[in-house]
Structures are given as C-alpha cells and as structure tokens.
Amino acid sequence: MKSPEKLELLTGAFELFQEKSDSMARKDAVEVLKERVPGFTERQYASAWNRVRALFENACRLVFRWATDNPAGTTFELPDTNRVFLDELGEICKGFTEEQYHQALEYGFQKGIF
C-alpha cells in the first residue's frame, strides 16, 4: 500500500482500531471501513484491518520482550527517540507513518503491566 488512497485506507483502519481496539471483529471492521473510506475492495479493507492489528500486536510483543530482558523497575521513556523499537517495528510492519509507529508503541506499553 503506497498510494495516497491506500494510505488513507490504512489510516482509517488505524483510527478505527484506536477507537475499538481488540473488541472489533474483522467482518465488523470491514463494514465500518466501507462507510468511512469508500472505494476499495472487500479484500483491501480486510488487508488494511489485518495490517493494523499486526502493527499493534507486534508493538506489544516488542514491549513484552523488552520488559522480560530488563530488570524489574526499569523504565522506558516515550517517544522512542533512540529508536529502540521504531526501526524494528517499521521493518516488521511496513507502510505506516512515524506517528503511527509511536502510537502503536504507546499502546504496547499501556497494554503491558507498566
């Protein structure tokens, strides 16, 4: 997904995930995305939703890995200015904006026990 239109779809899916988080099934997300960002195929809507879910899931995995690799009480300052996670997250989940990667990491830390 490189074109501005596809970035708009990915951003729409990202925003929907932030609103509904894990509580929304893919089928329901596709229906909402059809209304919010018209003009794509069913497959494109499902793909955008899956990519956004993967972004947030991978952010949580990276944060969990960091938490298990560091002693209890260690803190991590957001935003990730030293790119401890950003580069790896960008490699795993391509196509998002820098701000979206930052927001996914914040979500990962909020979902954790920090």
C-alpha positions as a LaTeX table, in Angstrom:
\begin{tabular}{lrrr}
\hline
Residue & $x$ (\AA) & $y$ (\AA) & $z$ (\AA) \\
\hline
Met1 & 0.00 & 0.00 & 0.00 \\
Lys2 & 1.88 & 3.03 & $-1.23$ \\
Ser3 & $-0.60$ & 5.35 & $-2.94$ \\
Pro4 & $-2.24$ & 8.23 & $-1.04$ \\
Glu5 & $-5.60$ & 6.47 & $-1.38$ \\
Lys6 & $-4.27$ & 3.28 & 0.18 \\
Leu7 & $-2.55$ & 5.26 & 2.92 \\
Glu8 & $-5.93$ & 6.85 & 3.60 \\
Leu9 & $-7.44$ & 3.36 & 3.97 \\
Leu10 & $-4.64$ & 2.23 & 6.27 \\
Thr11 & $-5.04$ & 5.39 & 8.35 \\
Gly12 & $-8.80$ & 4.80 & 8.52 \\
Ala13 & $-8.20$ & 1.28 & 9.80 \\
Phe14 & $-5.60$ & 2.59 & 12.27 \\
Glu15 & $-8.04$ & 5.15 & 13.67 \\
Leu16 & $-10.81$ & 2.57 & 13.89 \\
Phe17 & $-8.53$ & 0.23 & 15.84 \\
Gln18 & $-7.70$ & 3.03 & 18.26 \\
Glu19 & $-11.43$ & 3.63 & 18.81 \\
Lys20 & $-12.48$ & $-0.01$ & 19.13 \\
Ser21 & $-9.19$ & $-1.74$ & 19.94 \\
Asp22 & $-9.34$ & $-5.50$ & 20.14 \\
Ser23 & $-13.10$ & $-5.62$ & 20.57 \\
Met24 & $-13.99$ & $-5.41$ & 16.88 \\
Ala25 & $-14.13$ & $-8.45$ & 14.64 \\
Arg26 & $-12.63$ & $-8.19$ & 11.16 \\
Lys27 & $-16.04$ & $-8.56$ & 9.49 \\
Asp28 & $-17.43$ & $-5.64$ & 11.50 \\
Ala29 & $-14.30$ & $-3.56$ & 10.89 \\
Val30 & $-14.62$ & $-4.10$ & 7.14 \\
Glu31 & $-18.21$ & $-2.85$ & 7.22 \\
Val32 & $-17.26$ & 0.29 & 9.16 \\
Leu33 & $-14.30$ & 0.96 & 6.87 \\
Lys34 & $-16.55$ & 0.65 & 3.80 \\
Glu35 & $-18.62$ & 3.52 & 5.16 \\
Arg36 & $-15.71$ & 5.67 & 6.33 \\
Val37 & $-13.30$ & 5.16 & 3.44 \\
Pro38 & $-15.34$ & 4.14 & 0.38 \\
Gly39 & $-13.91$ & 2.92 & $-2.91$ \\
Phe40 & $-11.90$ & $-0.19$ & $-2.02$ \\
Thr41 & $-12.48$ & $-3.90$ & $-2.40$ \\
Glu42 & $-13.52$ & $-6.22$ & 0.40 \\
Arg43 & $-10.04$ & $-7.73$ & 0.27 \\
Gln44 & $-8.37$ & $-4.31$ & 0.64 \\
Tyr45 & $-10.48$ & $-3.45$ & 3.68 \\
Ala46 & $-9.69$ & $-6.80$ & 5.30 \\
Ser47 & $-6.00$ & $-6.41$ & 4.48 \\
Ala48 & $-5.84$ & $-2.92$ & 5.99 \\
Trp49 & $-7.54$ & $-4.14$ & 9.18 \\
Asn50 & $-5.22$ & $-7.16$ & 9.42 \\
Arg51 & $-2.15$ & $-4.96$ & 8.93 \\
Val52 & $-3.23$ & $-2.56$ & 11.66 \\
Arg53 & $-3.92$ & $-5.41$ & 14.08 \\
Ala54 & $-0.49$ & $-6.86$ & 13.26 \\
Leu55 & 1.12 & $-3.47$ & 13.94 \\
Phe56 & $-0.39$ & $-3.24$ & 17.42 \\
Glu57 & 0.25 & $-6.91$ & 18.20 \\
Asn58 & 3.90 & $-6.59$ & 17.18 \\
Ala59 & 4.29 & $-3.42$ & 19.23 \\
Cys60 & 3.00 & $-5.36$ & 22.25 \\
Arg61 & 5.43 & $-8.22$ & 21.53 \\
Leu62 & 8.38 & $-5.85$ & 21.31 \\
Val63 & 7.44 & $-4.18$ & 24.57 \\
Phe64 & 6.95 & $-7.56$ & 26.26 \\
Arg65 & 10.34 & $-8.74$ & 25.02 \\
Trp66 & 11.95 & $-5.55$ & 26.32 \\
Ala67 & 10.22 & $-5.99$ & 29.69 \\
Thr68 & 11.46 & $-9.56$ & 30.06 \\
Asp69 & 15.01 & $-8.62$ & 29.01 \\
Asn70 & 15.30 & $-5.81$ & 31.58 \\
Pro71 & 15.27 & $-5.92$ & 35.38 \\
Ala72 & 12.06 & $-5.10$ & 37.22 \\
Gly73 & 11.69 & $-1.39$ & 37.81 \\
Thr74 & 13.49 & $-0.40$ & 34.60 \\
Thr75 & 11.63 & 2.40 & 32.86 \\
Phe76 & 11.37 & 3.31 & 29.21 \\
Glu77 & 10.74 & 6.85 & 28.05 \\
Leu78 & 8.40 & 7.50 & 25.16 \\
Pro79 & 8.73 & 8.73 & 22.48 \\
Asp80 & 11.35 & 6.25 & 21.32 \\
Thr81 & 13.95 & 8.87 & 20.35 \\
Asn82 & 16.76 & 6.30 & 20.36 \\
Arg83 & 14.73 & 4.10 & 18.01 \\
Val84 & 14.96 & 1.09 & 20.29 \\
Phe85 & 11.70 & $-0.24$ & 18.85 \\
Leu86 & 10.78 & 2.02 & 15.94 \\
Asp87 & 13.19 & 0.61 & 13.37 \\
Glu88 & 12.29 & $-2.99$ & 14.15 \\
Leu89 & 8.57 & $-2.24$ & 14.17 \\
Gly90 & 8.96 & $-0.45$ & 10.84 \\
Glu91 & 10.70 & $-3.50$ & 9.37 \\
Ile92 & 8.07 & $-5.91$ & 10.64 \\
Cys93 & 5.07 & $-3.73$ & 9.71 \\
Lys94 & 5.78 & $-1.56$ & 6.69 \\
Gly95 & 3.67 & 1.28 & 5.38 \\
Phe96 & 2.71 & 3.25 & 8.46 \\
Thr97 & 3.67 & 6.78 & 9.40 \\
Glu98 & 6.26 & 7.57 & 12.06 \\
Glu99 & 3.49 & 8.91 & 14.29 \\
Gln100 & 1.50 & 5.69 & 13.90 \\
Tyr101 & 4.52 & 3.63 & 14.97 \\
His102 & 4.90 & 5.85 & 18.04 \\
Gln103 & 1.22 & 5.48 & 18.89 \\
Ala104 & 1.41 & 1.70 & 18.49 \\
Leu105 & 4.34 & 1.60 & 20.93 \\
Glu106 & 2.43 & 3.72 & 23.43 \\
Tyr107 & $-0.42$ & 1.24 & 23.12 \\
Gly108 & 2.03 & $-1.61$ & 23.74 \\
Phe109 & 3.23 & $-0.01$ & 26.96 \\
Gln110 & $-0.30$ & 0.78 & 28.08 \\
Lys111 & $-1.42$ & $-2.80$ & 27.45 \\
Gly112 & 1.53 & $-4.10$ & 29.43 \\
Ile113 & 1.83 & $-4.07$ & 33.18 \\
Phe114 & 3.74 & $-0.80$ & 33.25 \\
\hline
\end{tabular}
